[in-house]
Amino acid sequence: MKYIIAIDQSTQATKAVLFDEKGRFVGRADLKHQQIITEHGWVSHDLTEIYENTLQSVRDVVDKTGIDAASIAAVGISNQRETTALWDKLGNPLAHAVVWQCARAKEITERFQEEKEMVREKTGLSLSPYYPASKMAWLLTHLRPKEPFCLGTMDSWLIYKLTDGLSFYTDYSNASRTQLFNLHTLCWDQELCQLFGIPMTSLPEVMDSNACFGYTDFGGFLNKKIPIHGVMGDSHSALFGQKCHCKGMAKATYGTGSSIMMNIGSTFAASHAGLATSLAWGIDGKVEFVLEGNIHYAGAVISWLQNDLKLISSAKEAEELAAISNPEDSTVLVPAFTGLSAPYWKEDAKAVLWGMSRTTGRAEIAKAALDSIAFQVMDVLNAMERDSACSLKELCVDGGPAKNSRLMQFQSDIARQTLRASRQEELSAIGVAYLAGMAAGISKEEEIFGQIEYDIYTPAMDSQTRIRRVNQWNEALSKI
């Protein structure tokens, strides 16, 4: 039996997830890393710590599962996407990584308001300090490193270190999120690089997501070097793992926030409804595009109920309360605690709890909180259908809140979509592991995707009730 290691390098931790050649989950090990937050609210990660955790998590998962390390045949990497790294040619970090959440580069983007339409037209992304272009510019402005140096996202950093500096690559999915990559030419864009002051020689070569990115022995842990054969940003990898390989298929990952992605096929489509256009992946010389919308508050709404309001003691209790709530109660929560993101883009919006009556209680507030997640996802899905002129075929869902059966049924009802909810949590790891296994020639597509189990939800709400609930949501939105 051969095995594939998936490195899932996320915001909070680095995971090594082991799958066998048939796509079956074998085991995982994960190590959290430090969240470095300054008095200015800047968020950073220690690049050396993350690399060392990557090596240790691989050792840990092999020890934990007891497999023969010599049977590991390939590696895949999924990563937090917009987090930005700067290092020298010897592989030494020149600064901590600037995390995707960090807005310290706002001063950079404020200079380029006249160019924002050009940036969006070329990259599919609204000008924002969220993306690596401005983060890279900030690092170069404040550190002034001597050339040559390397700039990249976390995939490039790990590939560079794991291959002892022999490979300086990224894939199409990660490149498309930098705000330096032209989605029409599929190349780093000279005009954009000049705008942000980024030397094109400092950027990695862009490869197909299933290319061979080099070889690694994980710092001498393995007796022979094995190929890194699958690389994608974490949301893209989850889309691939959910087998959303055809135009019109979409997935929603419910985490702290929610990333909703729709495969729109091989042709670029600009968004006019508040979404971003990116590349899903490049496979065997062919790229596919996605529309994406991100919402700030999904699982975080449940955390707010538990940790801030003290209304519940666990996420499970929110589901139980919603189940016994008054179905006629009209309370609506719009969780704009830090403004509203896609597709509304009201950064100064404030949260609203609207429509309460004298009989509104804990159960009704819990229901409103859960329902707010589904309403936001519904609005993103509607925007995707408008932008793509394509009817959604199916919604695949994953993440912790996807285990809430009441929430998933309401999501199916309110979005009028069949939901396919994965019982597996490791969709980002699954995506790159399966891609790497197929690229290395040790896994068969029809076999490995059959390993994922799903719960299916179909719309059951009558149309009159649905219209009433949607109208209540829209009325609450109008109050902000």
Secondary structure, 3 states (H helix, E strand, C coil): CCEEEEEEECCCEEEEEEEECCCCEEEEEEEECCCEECCCCCEEECHHHHHHHHHHHHHHHHHHHCCCHHHEEEEEEEECCCCEEEEECCCCECCCEECCCCCCCHHHHHHHHHHHHHHHHHHCCCCCCCCHHHHHHHHHHHHCCCCCEEEEEHHHHHHHHHCCCCCCEEEHHHHCCCCCEECCCCEECHHHHHHHCCCHHHCCEEECCCCCCCEECCCCCCCCCEEEEEEEEHHHHHHHHCCCCCCCEEEEEECCCEEEEEEEECCCCCCCCCCEEEEEEEECCEEEEEEEEEECCCHHHHHHHHHHCCCCCCHHHHHHHHHCCCCCCCCEEECCCCCECCCCCECCCCCEEECCCCCCCHHHHHHHHHHHHHHHHHHHHHHHHHHHCCCCCEEEEECHHHHCHHHHHHHHHHHCCCEEEECCCCHHHHHHHHHHHHHCCCCCHHHHHHHCCEEEECCCCCHHHHHHHHHHHHHHHCCC
